[in-house]
Amino acid sequence: MTLAEWCVFGAVLLYLLTLAAGKLTAIRRFDNANPRDPAFFQDPIRARALGAHQNGIETFPFFAFAVLLAEFRDSPQRLIDELAILFLIVRIAYVLTYLGNRPTLRSILWNIGFALNLGVFFMPMLKRFLPG
């Protein structure tokens, strides 16, 4: 597996683990029989964790597809790997700013992550202009 493919797996783990912390800190109040109970997510930190989790689910398909498309179209693997690592780092920072209630920085990070995804997605079209 390539490093970029491991980053795809890391993106899945990131959005799954985003909710885990909120559930673990309130284990006595979390009802596994009713895991989507809106009352549980009324706490501000758990509400932000849910938002970060949902955004991770929303951004994942484009990231995974962009990586696979770039790899299948023989784009430079090193560049795909580098952009995928950067995307994962930006997503980790995004989750932390979401949990820390920093909306402006969070939006900036989301846009950086989207730009990285666009770079990977359009890499096959631009590969003749890219180094090795």
C-alpha positions, 0 to 999 in steps of 0.5 A: 500500500502507498503512503497516500492509501494509508492516509485514506485509512487515517482519515477514516480513523480520524472521523471515527475517533472524533466522537469517541472522546466525547462518548468516553468522557460522558460514559455514564450518560451515553446510552448505546441503545440510543446512540443518536440521542440529541440530548446527549449532544447538547453539551457544547464540546460533544456538539462540536465533536459531532460536527467535526465527525459529520464533516469528516464523513462529508470530506472523506469520499472526495479525498479517497476518490482523489487519491485513487484517481491520481494513483490509477492515472499514474500521477507522481506517487511522491506528490500524491503521498505528500499532499495526502499527508498534508491533508491528514495533518490539516484534518487533524488540526481542523478537528482540534480547532473545531473542538476548541471552538475556533471557527475562523481558523477552522474555516481556513483549515477546511479551505486548505484541506479542500485545496489539497484535495483539488490538487490531488484530484486534478493531478492526472490532468496536470501530470505532464507539467509536474516533476517525476 
